[in-house]
Amino acid sequence: MSRILVTGGAGFIGSNFVRFILDRYPDYRIVNLDKLTYAGNLENLSGLEKNPHHSFIQGDICDADLVGRILEKGADVIVNFAAETHVDRSILQSADFVRTNVLGTLNLLEQARKYKVARLLQVSTDEVYGSLGPSGAFTELSPIAPNSPYAASKASADLLVRSYCKTHGFPGIITRCSNNYGPYQFPEKLIPLLISNAMAGLPLPIYGDGLNVRDWIYVRDHCAALDAVLHRGRDGEVYNVGAKQEIPNIQVARRILESLGKDENLITYVEDRPGHDRRYAIDSTKMESQLGWHAEILFEAGLRATVEWYRSNSSWMEHVRNGEYLTYYDRMYGQRQRTLAER
Ligand SMILES: NC(=O)c1ccc[n+]([C@@H]2O[C@H](COP(=O)([O-])OP(=O)(O)OC[C@H]3O[C@@H](n4cnc5c(N)ncnc54)[C@H](O)[C@@H]3O)[C@@H](O)[C@H]2O)c1
Protein backbone atom coordinates (compact mmCIF):
# COMPACT_ATOMS: atom_id res chain seq x y z
CA MET A 1 0.00 0.00 0.00
CA SER A 2 2.97 2.33 0.09
CA ARG A 3 2.89 3.52 -3.55
CA ILE A 4 -0.32 5.41 -4.24
CA LEU A 5 -1.62 6.86 -7.47
CA VAL A 6 -3.83 9.76 -6.40
CA THR A 7 -5.96 11.17 -9.20
CA GLY A 8 -7.38 14.69 -8.91
CA GLY A 9 -4.84 15.50 -6.21
CA ALA A 10 -4.62 19.19 -7.13
CA GLY A 11 -8.25 19.72 -6.19
CA PHE A 12 -9.74 20.43 -2.78
CA ILE A 13 -10.04 17.02 -1.10
CA GLY A 14 -7.29 15.36 -3.15
CA SER A 15 -4.68 17.93 -2.09
CA ASN A 16 -5.74 17.66 1.55
CA PHE A 17 -5.45 13.87 1.24
CA VAL A 18 -1.95 14.06 -0.30
CA ARG A 19 -0.79 16.23 2.62
CA PHE A 20 -2.53 13.97 5.16
CA ILE A 21 -0.89 10.79 3.81
CA LEU A 22 2.61 12.27 3.46
CA ASP A 23 2.33 13.56 7.00
CA ARG A 24 1.10 10.29 8.48
CA TYR A 25 3.21 7.90 6.36
CA PRO A 26 6.47 9.71 5.54
CA ASP A 27 7.87 6.68 3.67
CA TYR A 28 4.92 6.38 1.23
CA ARG A 29 5.25 7.57 -2.35
CA ILE A 30 2.48 9.43 -4.14
CA VAL A 31 2.13 9.98 -7.85
CA ASN A 32 -0.44 12.74 -8.30
CA LEU A 33 -2.22 12.72 -11.67
CA ASP A 34 -4.41 15.73 -12.34
CA LYS A 35 -5.65 17.30 -15.55
CA LEU A 36 -5.60 20.77 -13.98
CA THR A 37 -9.06 21.83 -15.04
CA TYR A 38 -10.22 25.20 -13.69
CA ALA A 39 -10.69 23.38 -10.33
CA GLY A 40 -7.15 22.02 -10.18
CA ASN A 41 -4.76 24.36 -8.41
CA LEU A 42 -1.09 23.57 -7.85
CA GLU A 43 -1.02 26.23 -5.20
CA ASN A 44 -2.97 23.66 -3.14
CA LEU A 45 0.24 21.58 -3.15
CA SER A 46 2.62 24.41 -2.34
CA GLY A 47 5.54 23.29 -0.20
CA LEU A 48 5.59 19.81 -1.75
CA GLU A 49 7.57 20.84 -4.85
CA LYS A 50 10.80 19.37 -3.53
CA ASN A 51 9.33 16.45 -1.59
CA PRO A 52 10.88 13.30 -3.12
CA HIS A 53 7.84 11.28 -2.02
CA HIS A 54 5.42 13.28 -4.16
CA SER A 55 5.49 13.71 -7.91
CA PHE A 56 2.97 15.53 -10.00
CA ILE A 57 1.89 14.64 -13.52
CA GLN A 58 -0.49 16.78 -15.51
CA GLY A 59 -2.78 14.40 -17.36
CA ASP A 60 -6.25 13.02 -17.90
CA ILE A 61 -7.68 9.92 -16.21
CA CYS A 62 -9.32 9.15 -19.58
CA ASP A 63 -5.85 8.73 -21.16
CA ALA A 64 -5.37 4.94 -21.19
CA ASP A 65 -1.78 5.11 -22.37
CA LEU A 66 -0.70 7.58 -19.68
CA VAL A 67 -2.50 5.78 -16.83
CA GLY A 68 -1.03 2.47 -18.08
CA ARG A 69 2.50 3.89 -18.11
CA ILE A 70 2.13 5.23 -14.56
CA LEU A 71 0.86 1.89 -13.28
CA GLU A 72 3.55 -0.02 -15.16
CA LYS A 73 6.17 1.97 -13.22
CA GLY A 74 4.50 0.78 -10.03
CA ALA A 75 1.51 1.74 -7.89
CA ASP A 76 -0.06 -0.53 -5.31
CA VAL A 77 -3.31 1.36 -5.06
CA ILE A 78 -5.34 4.08 -6.79
CA VAL A 79 -7.39 6.65 -4.91
CA ASN A 80 -9.68 8.33 -7.43
CA PHE A 81 -10.70 11.89 -6.59
CA ALA A 82 -10.58 13.14 -10.19
CA ALA A 83 -13.98 14.41 -11.21
CA GLU A 84 -16.05 17.30 -12.41
CA THR A 85 -17.71 18.25 -9.14
CA HIS A 86 -19.89 21.33 -9.34
CA VAL A 87 -23.62 20.60 -9.50
CA ASP A 88 -24.47 23.94 -11.13
CA ARG A 89 -21.98 23.31 -13.94
CA SER A 90 -23.35 19.79 -14.43
CA ILE A 91 -26.74 21.27 -15.26
CA LEU A 92 -25.18 23.29 -18.10
CA GLN A 93 -22.37 20.97 -19.28
CA SER A 94 -23.44 17.41 -18.50
CA ALA A 95 -21.20 15.80 -21.14
CA ASP A 96 -18.00 16.88 -19.32
CA PHE A 97 -19.29 15.09 -16.24
CA VAL A 98 -20.03 11.86 -18.11
CA ARG A 99 -16.64 11.95 -19.80
CA THR A 100 -14.47 12.36 -16.69
CA ASN A 101 -16.64 10.88 -13.96
CA VAL A 102 -17.90 7.85 -15.88
CA LEU A 103 -15.49 7.14 -18.75
CA GLY A 104 -12.49 8.28 -16.69
CA THR A 105 -13.39 5.86 -13.89
CA LEU A 106 -13.95 3.09 -16.45
CA ASN A 107 -10.46 3.71 -17.83
CA LEU A 108 -8.94 3.54 -14.34
CA LEU A 109 -10.74 0.25 -13.71
CA GLU A 110 -9.47 -1.20 -16.98
CA GLN A 111 -5.88 -0.13 -16.41
CA ALA A 112 -5.96 -1.18 -12.75
CA ARG A 113 -7.10 -4.64 -13.80
CA LYS A 114 -4.46 -4.87 -16.50
CA TYR A 115 -1.63 -3.89 -14.13
CA LYS A 116 -3.06 -5.86 -11.19
CA VAL A 117 -3.39 -2.97 -8.80
CA ALA A 118 -4.13 -4.23 -5.27
CA ARG A 119 -6.96 -1.75 -4.59
CA LEU A 120 -8.93 1.06 -6.20
CA LEU A 121 -10.69 3.41 -3.83
CA GLN A 122 -13.47 5.31 -5.57
CA VAL A 123 -14.19 8.55 -3.72
CA SER A 124 -17.91 9.09 -4.15
CA THR A 125 -20.65 11.18 -2.65
CA ASP A 126 -23.87 10.90 -0.66
CA GLU A 127 -25.53 12.77 -3.54
CA VAL A 128 -25.90 9.43 -5.36
CA TYR A 129 -28.72 8.64 -2.89
CA GLY A 130 -30.79 11.69 -3.89
CA SER A 131 -32.76 13.75 -1.39
CA LEU A 132 -34.21 12.98 2.07
CA GLY A 133 -37.36 14.13 3.83
CA PRO A 134 -37.17 15.77 7.26
CA SER A 135 -36.04 12.59 9.05
CA GLY A 136 -33.84 9.53 8.52
CA ALA A 137 -30.35 9.13 7.07
CA PHE A 138 -28.78 7.36 4.11
CA THR A 139 -27.27 3.96 4.81
CA GLU A 140 -25.18 1.94 2.36
CA LEU A 141 -28.40 0.06 1.49
CA SER A 142 -30.40 3.16 0.54
CA PRO A 143 -31.53 3.16 -3.09
CA ILE A 144 -29.39 5.00 -5.62
CA ALA A 145 -31.57 7.89 -6.83
CA PRO A 146 -29.43 10.76 -8.14
CA ASN A 147 -31.17 14.03 -9.00
CA SER A 148 -28.47 16.13 -10.71
CA PRO A 149 -26.32 15.20 -13.70
CA TYR A 150 -23.31 15.40 -11.34
CA ALA A 151 -24.86 12.90 -8.94
CA ALA A 152 -25.95 10.68 -11.85
CA SER A 153 -22.41 10.58 -13.23
CA LYS A 154 -20.97 9.69 -9.80
CA ALA A 155 -23.65 7.01 -9.34
CA SER A 156 -22.78 5.57 -12.75
CA ALA A 157 -19.12 5.38 -11.77
CA ASP A 158 -20.05 3.65 -8.51
CA LEU A 159 -22.08 1.09 -10.43
CA LEU A 160 -19.15 0.43 -12.76
CA VAL A 161 -16.86 -0.15 -9.77
CA ARG A 162 -19.44 -2.47 -8.25
CA SER A 163 -19.81 -4.38 -11.52
CA TYR A 164 -16.03 -4.87 -11.82
CA CYS A 165 -15.94 -6.24 -8.26
CA LYS A 166 -18.77 -8.68 -9.01
CA THR A 167 -17.77 -9.65 -12.55
CA HIS A 168 -13.99 -9.71 -12.33
CA GLY A 169 -13.39 -10.11 -8.59
CA PHE A 170 -11.80 -6.66 -8.84
CA PRO A 171 -10.46 -5.14 -5.57
CA GLY A 172 -12.58 -1.98 -5.60
CA ILE A 173 -14.05 -0.06 -2.66
CA ILE A 174 -16.47 2.87 -2.72
CA THR A 175 -16.80 5.61 -0.12
CA ARG A 176 -19.78 7.98 -0.10
CA CYS A 177 -19.14 11.11 1.87
CA SER A 178 -21.30 14.08 2.77
CA ASN A 179 -20.44 17.75 2.06
CA ASN A 180 -16.84 18.67 2.86
CA TYR A 181 -15.42 22.02 3.90
CA GLY A 182 -11.97 23.23 4.88
CA PRO A 183 -8.78 24.72 3.39
CA TYR A 184 -8.14 24.84 -0.38
CA GLN A 185 -11.78 24.54 -1.50
CA PHE A 186 -12.55 26.32 -4.77
CA PRO A 187 -14.81 29.31 -4.02
CA GLU A 188 -17.63 28.20 -6.28
CA LYS A 189 -18.69 25.89 -3.43
CA LEU A 190 -20.94 27.19 -0.66
CA ILE A 191 -18.65 27.69 2.34
CA PRO A 192 -15.59 29.25 0.64
CA LEU A 193 -17.92 31.35 -1.55
CA LEU A 194 -19.70 32.73 1.51
CA ILE A 195 -16.44 33.33 3.37
CA SER A 196 -14.82 35.06 0.43
CA ASN A 197 -17.85 37.25 -0.27
CA ALA A 198 -18.26 38.11 3.40
CA MET A 199 -14.59 39.08 3.65
CA ALA A 200 -15.01 41.34 0.61
CA GLY A 201 -18.31 42.81 1.88
CA LEU A 202 -20.19 41.32 -1.11
CA PRO A 203 -23.70 39.77 -1.02
CA LEU A 204 -23.94 36.15 0.17
CA PRO A 205 -26.19 34.36 -2.36
CA ILE A 206 -28.48 31.73 -0.79
CA TYR A 207 -30.61 29.45 -2.94
CA GLY A 208 -34.39 29.33 -2.43
CA ASP A 209 -35.56 29.64 1.18
CA GLY A 210 -32.12 28.76 2.60
CA LEU A 211 -33.51 25.73 4.40
CA ASN A 212 -31.73 23.05 2.36
CA VAL A 213 -29.83 20.94 4.85
CA ARG A 214 -26.34 19.52 4.36
CA ASP A 215 -24.45 17.12 6.65
CA TRP A 216 -21.09 18.92 6.90
CA ILE A 217 -17.77 17.17 7.46
CA TYR A 218 -14.38 18.79 7.94
CA VAL A 219 -12.07 17.66 5.13
CA ARG A 220 -9.46 16.24 7.52
CA ASP A 221 -12.05 13.87 8.98
CA HIS A 222 -12.86 12.70 5.45
CA CYS A 223 -9.14 12.12 4.76
CA ALA A 224 -8.85 10.05 7.95
CA ALA A 225 -11.86 8.00 6.83
CA LEU A 226 -10.26 7.36 3.43
CA ASP A 227 -7.05 6.31 5.18
CA ALA A 228 -9.03 3.82 7.30
CA VAL A 229 -10.81 2.41 4.24
CA LEU A 230 -7.62 2.21 2.21
CA HIS A 231 -5.82 0.21 4.90
CA ARG A 232 -8.61 -1.69 6.63
CA GLY A 233 -11.60 -1.69 4.27
CA ARG A 234 -12.93 -4.81 2.56
CA ASP A 235 -12.95 -5.20 -1.21
CA GLY A 236 -16.36 -4.88 -2.85
CA GLU A 237 -17.80 -2.85 0.03
CA VAL A 238 -19.41 0.59 0.17
CA TYR A 239 -18.73 2.83 3.19
CA ASN A 240 -20.73 5.94 4.05
CA VAL A 241 -18.77 8.80 5.63
CA GLY A 242 -20.40 11.65 7.53
CA ALA A 243 -20.05 13.68 10.70
CA LYS A 244 -23.70 14.04 11.84
CA GLN A 245 -23.48 17.83 11.57
CA GLU A 246 -26.70 18.76 9.81
CA ILE A 247 -27.04 22.50 9.22
CA PRO A 248 -29.43 24.47 6.96
CA ASN A 249 -27.60 26.70 4.46
CA ILE A 250 -28.98 29.87 5.99
CA GLN A 251 -27.43 28.95 9.35
CA VAL A 252 -24.08 28.36 7.65
CA ALA A 253 -24.26 31.87 6.19
CA ARG A 254 -25.22 33.42 9.54
CA ARG A 255 -22.37 31.69 11.39
CA ILE A 256 -19.85 32.85 8.80
CA LEU A 257 -21.05 36.43 9.02
CA GLU A 258 -20.94 36.26 12.81
CA SER A 259 -17.41 34.88 12.87
CA LEU A 260 -16.23 37.66 10.55
CA GLY A 261 -18.15 40.35 12.41
CA LYS A 262 -20.24 41.20 9.30
CA ASP A 263 -23.87 42.26 9.01
CA GLU A 264 -26.65 39.77 8.24
CA ASN A 265 -28.07 42.08 5.60
CA LEU A 266 -25.36 40.76 3.24
CA ILE A 267 -27.52 37.62 2.86
CA THR A 268 -29.30 37.68 -0.52
CA TYR A 269 -31.83 35.03 -1.48
CA VAL A 270 -31.57 33.94 -5.14
CA GLU A 271 -33.74 31.71 -7.35
CA ASP A 272 -33.46 28.06 -6.33
CA ARG A 273 -31.29 25.60 -8.25
CA PRO A 274 -33.38 23.24 -10.44
CA GLY A 275 -33.67 19.78 -8.89
CA HIS A 276 -32.13 21.08 -5.66
CA ASP A 277 -31.93 18.26 -3.11
CA ARG A 278 -33.66 19.31 0.12
CA ARG A 279 -31.77 17.37 2.71
CA TYR A 280 -28.82 14.98 3.02
CA ALA A 281 -27.90 13.06 6.15
CA ILE A 282 -25.50 10.18 6.31
CA ASP A 283 -25.36 7.17 8.60
CA SER A 284 -21.70 6.18 9.11
CA THR A 285 -22.36 3.34 11.57
CA LYS A 286 -20.59 0.86 9.30
CA MET A 287 -17.37 2.93 9.22
CA GLU A 288 -17.53 3.39 12.97
CA SER A 289 -18.30 -0.20 13.95
CA GLN A 290 -16.21 -2.03 11.35
CA LEU A 291 -13.24 0.28 10.79
CA GLY A 292 -13.09 2.15 14.09
CA TRP A 293 -13.29 5.55 12.40
CA HIS A 294 -15.40 8.43 13.63
CA ALA A 295 -15.46 12.12 12.79
CA GLU A 296 -13.65 14.22 15.38
CA ILE A 297 -14.34 17.79 14.39
CA LEU A 298 -17.62 19.51 15.25
CA PHE A 299 -18.98 22.07 12.78
CA GLU A 300 -18.37 25.03 15.11
CA ALA A 301 -14.65 24.24 15.47
CA GLY A 302 -14.19 23.22 11.84
CA LEU A 303 -15.86 26.37 10.56
CA ARG A 304 -13.76 28.54 12.87
CA ALA A 305 -10.57 26.86 11.59
CA THR A 306 -11.76 27.24 7.99
CA VAL A 307 -12.61 30.93 8.30
CA GLU A 308 -9.23 31.48 9.95
CA TRP A 309 -7.46 29.61 7.13
CA TYR A 310 -9.08 31.75 4.42
CA ARG A 311 -8.39 34.87 6.43
CA SER A 312 -4.71 34.09 6.85
CA ASN A 313 -4.30 32.79 3.27
CA SER A 314 -5.89 35.72 1.50
CA SER A 315 -3.30 35.50 -1.32
CA TRP A 316 -4.57 31.98 -2.17
CA MET A 317 -8.09 33.38 -2.56
CA GLU A 318 -6.83 36.40 -4.47
CA HIS A 319 -4.93 34.18 -6.95
CA VAL A 320 -8.04 32.07 -7.52
CA ARG A 321 -10.19 35.14 -8.02
CA ASN A 322 -7.79 36.93 -10.41
CA GLY A 323 -6.76 33.77 -12.29
CA GLU A 324 -3.11 33.92 -11.20
CA TYR A 325 -3.38 30.38 -9.82
CA LEU A 326 -3.45 29.14 -13.42
CA THR A 327 0.16 30.23 -13.97
CA TYR A 328 1.45 28.94 -10.63
CA TYR A 329 2.39 25.67 -12.34
CA ASP A 330 4.93 27.20 -14.68
CA ARG A 331 6.29 29.51 -12.03
CA MET A 332 6.88 26.67 -9.53
CA TYR A 333 7.38 23.58 -11.64
CA GLY A 334 8.39 24.84 -15.07
CA GLN A 335 8.05 21.99 -17.58
CA ARG A 336 9.95 19.65 -15.26
CA GLN A 337 7.25 17.25 -14.09
CA ARG A 338 4.58 17.84 -16.66
CA THR A 339 4.67 14.36 -18.18
CA LEU A 340 5.77 10.95 -17.03
CA ALA A 341 8.50 10.81 -19.68
CA GLU A 342 10.09 13.90 -18.19
CA ARG A 343 10.14 12.57 -14.63
N1 LIG B 1 -16.45 18.34 -2.13
C1 LIG B 1 -17.30 17.54 -1.52
O1 LIG B 1 -18.04 17.98 -0.65
C2 LIG B 1 -17.35 16.08 -1.87
C3 LIG B 1 -18.12 15.23 -1.07
C4 LIG B 1 -18.13 13.86 -1.35
C5 LIG B 1 -17.39 13.37 -2.41
N2 LIG B 1 -16.67 14.22 -3.18
C6 LIG B 1 -15.87 13.64 -4.29
O2 LIG B 1 -14.51 13.83 -3.96
C7 LIG B 1 -13.76 14.02 -5.16
C8 LIG B 1 -12.96 15.31 -5.04
O3 LIG B 1 -13.85 16.40 -4.84
P1 LIG B 1 -13.31 17.89 -4.69
O4 LIG B 1 -14.34 18.66 -4.00
O5 LIG B 1 -11.93 17.86 -4.17
O6 LIG B 1 -13.28 18.35 -6.22
P2 LIG B 1 -12.46 19.49 -6.97
O7 LIG B 1 -13.35 19.96 -8.06
O8 LIG B 1 -11.92 20.47 -6.00
O9 LIG B 1 -11.22 18.72 -7.59
C9 LIG B 1 -11.33 17.83 -8.68
C10 LIG B 1 -9.92 17.64 -9.26
O10 LIG B 1 -10.03 16.68 -10.33
C11 LIG B 1 -9.25 17.16 -11.42
N3 LIG B 1 -9.78 16.59 -12.67
C12 LIG B 1 -10.97 16.87 -13.26
N4 LIG B 1 -11.10 16.15 -14.39
C13 LIG B 1 -10.00 15.38 -14.49
C14 LIG B 1 -9.55 14.40 -15.43
N5 LIG B 1 -10.27 14.08 -16.50
N6 LIG B 1 -8.36 13.79 -15.22
C15 LIG B 1 -7.58 14.12 -14.15
N7 LIG B 1 -7.96 15.04 -13.24
C16 LIG B 1 -9.14 15.66 -13.40
C17 LIG B 1 -9.38 18.68 -11.37
O11 LIG B 1 -8.31 19.34 -12.06
C18 LIG B 1 -9.34 18.92 -9.85
O12 LIG B 1 -8.01 19.09 -9.39
C19 LIG B 1 -14.76 14.03 -6.30
O13 LIG B 1 -14.73 12.76 -6.92
C20 LIG B 1 -16.09 14.30 -5.63
O14 LIG B 1 -17.14 13.70 -6.35
C21 LIG B 1 -16.63 15.56 -2.94
The ligand as an SDF file (V2000), in Angstrom:
LIG
                    3D

 44 48  0  0  0  0  0  0  0  0999 V2000
  -16.4470   18.3440   -2.1280 N   0  0  0  0  0  0  0  0  0  0  0  0
  -17.2980   17.5390   -1.5190 C   0  0  0  0  0  0  0  0  0  0  0  0
  -18.0350   17.9810   -0.6470 O   0  0  0  0  0  0  0  0  0  0  0  0
  -17.3490   16.0770   -1.8660 C   0  0  0  0  0  0  0  0  0  0  0  0
  -18.1240   15.2260   -1.0720 C   0  0  0  0  0  0  0  0  0  0  0  0
  -18.1290   13.8570   -1.3540 C   0  0  0  0  0  0  0  0  0  0  0  0
  -17.3940   13.3740   -2.4130 C   0  0  0  0  0  0  0  0  0  0  0  0
  -16.6660   14.2170   -3.1830 N   0  0  0  0  0  0  0  0  0  0  0  0
  -15.8730   13.6360   -4.2900 C   0  0  0  0  0  0  0  0  0  0  0  0
  -14.5060   13.8260   -3.9610 O   0  0  0  0  0  0  0  0  0  0  0  0
  -13.7550   14.0250   -5.1600 C   0  0  0  0  0  0  0  0  0  0  0  0
  -12.9550   15.3050   -5.0370 C   0  0  0  0  0  0  0  0  0  0  0  0
  -13.8540   16.3990   -4.8400 O   0  0  0  0  0  0  0  0  0  0  0  0
  -13.3060   17.8930   -4.6860 P   0  0  0  0  0  0  0  0  0  0  0  0
  -14.3380   18.6590   -3.9990 O   0  0  0  0  0  0  0  0  0  0  0  0
  -11.9260   17.8560   -4.1690 O   0  0  0  0  0  0  0  0  0  0  0  0
  -13.2780   18.3480   -6.2210 O   0  0  0  0  0  0  0  0  0  0  0  0
  -12.4650   19.4860   -6.9700 P   0  0  0  0  0  0  0  0  0  0  0  0
  -13.3530   19.9580   -8.0600 O   0  0  0  0  0  0  0  0  0  0  0  0
  -11.9150   20.4750   -5.9950 O   0  0  0  0  0  0  0  0  0  0  0  0
  -11.2230   18.7170   -7.5920 O   0  0  0  0  0  0  0  0  0  0  0  0
  -11.3260   17.8290   -8.6770 C   0  0  0  0  0  0  0  0  0  0  0  0
   -9.9220   17.6360   -9.2600 C   0  0  0  0  0  0  0  0  0  0  0  0
  -10.0260   16.6830  -10.3320 O   0  0  0  0  0  0  0  0  0  0  0  0
   -9.2460   17.1620  -11.4200 C   0  0  0  0  0  0  0  0  0  0  0  0
   -9.7840   16.5940  -12.6730 N   0  0  0  0  0  0  0  0  0  0  0  0
  -10.9730   16.8730  -13.2570 C   0  0  0  0  0  0  0  0  0  0  0  0
  -11.1000   16.1520  -14.3910 N   0  0  0  0  0  0  0  0  0  0  0  0
   -9.9960   15.3770  -14.4940 C   0  0  0  0  0  0  0  0  0  0  0  0
   -9.5480   14.3970  -15.4340 C   0  0  0  0  0  0  0  0  0  0  0  0
  -10.2740   14.0800  -16.5040 N   0  0  0  0  0  0  0  0  0  0  0  0
   -8.3630   13.7940  -15.2240 N   0  0  0  0  0  0  0  0  0  0  0  0
   -7.5810   14.1200  -14.1510 C   0  0  0  0  0  0  0  0  0  0  0  0
   -7.9590   15.0360  -13.2390 N   0  0  0  0  0  0  0  0  0  0  0  0
   -9.1440   15.6580  -13.3980 C   0  0  0  0  0  0  0  0  0  0  0  0
   -9.3770   18.6780  -11.3670 C   0  0  0  0  0  0  0  0  0  0  0  0
   -8.3140   19.3370  -12.0580 O   0  0  0  0  0  0  0  0  0  0  0  0
   -9.3370   18.9210   -9.8540 C   0  0  0  0  0  0  0  0  0  0  0  0
   -8.0120   19.0880   -9.3930 O   0  0  0  0  0  0  0  0  0  0  0  0
  -14.7590   14.0270   -6.3040 C   0  0  0  0  0  0  0  0  0  0  0  0
  -14.7330   12.7590   -6.9190 O   0  0  0  0  0  0  0  0  0  0  0  0
  -16.0890   14.2960   -5.6270 C   0  0  0  0  0  0  0  0  0  0  0  0
  -17.1440   13.6950   -6.3450 O   0  0  0  0  0  0  0  0  0  0  0  0
  -16.6260   15.5620   -2.9360 C   0  0  0  0  0  0  0  0  0  0  0  0
  1  2  1  0
  2  3  2  0
  2  4  1  0
  4  5  1  0
  4 44  2  0
  5  6  2  0
  6  7  1  0
  7  8  2  0
  8  9  1  0
  8 44  1  0
  9 10  1  0
  9 42  1  0
 10 11  1  0
 11 12  1  0
 11 40  1  0
 12 13  1  0
 13 14  1  0
 14 15  2  0
 14 16  1  0
 14 17  1  0
 17 18  1  0
 18 19  2  0
 18 20  1  0
 18 21  1  0
 21 22  1  0
 22 23  1  0
 23 24  1  0
 23 38  1  0
 24 25  1  0
 25 26  1  0
 25 36  1  0
 26 27  1  0
 26 35  1  0
 27 28  2  0
 28 29  1  0
 29 30  1  0
 29 35  2  0
 30 31  1  0
 30 32  2  0
 32 33  1  0
 33 34  2  0
 34 35  1  0
 36 37  1  0
 36 38  1  0
 38 39  1  0
 40 41  1  0
 40 42  1  0
 42 43  1  0
M  CHG  2   8   1  16  -1
M  END
$$$$
